[in-house]
């Protein structure tokens, strides 16, 4: 199955502080340990690691939370 996003895509998502933009740095299609928690990932429902443009913070989100920009 083709993933809606790929490494290098520029995306935005809504955080507690408002909208954040960043670039996808990894795509997870198997369960992954992230910051001490197991994140459920699959080919059909991958999760994406995104590095913030402003702070270099890395977050992980499902595709439904992301919107491609550019």
Secondary structure, DSSP 8 states (H G I E B T S, - for coil): ---S--TT-EEEEEETTEEEEEEEEEEE-S-EEETTEEE---SSS-EEEEEETTT--EEEEEGGG-EE--
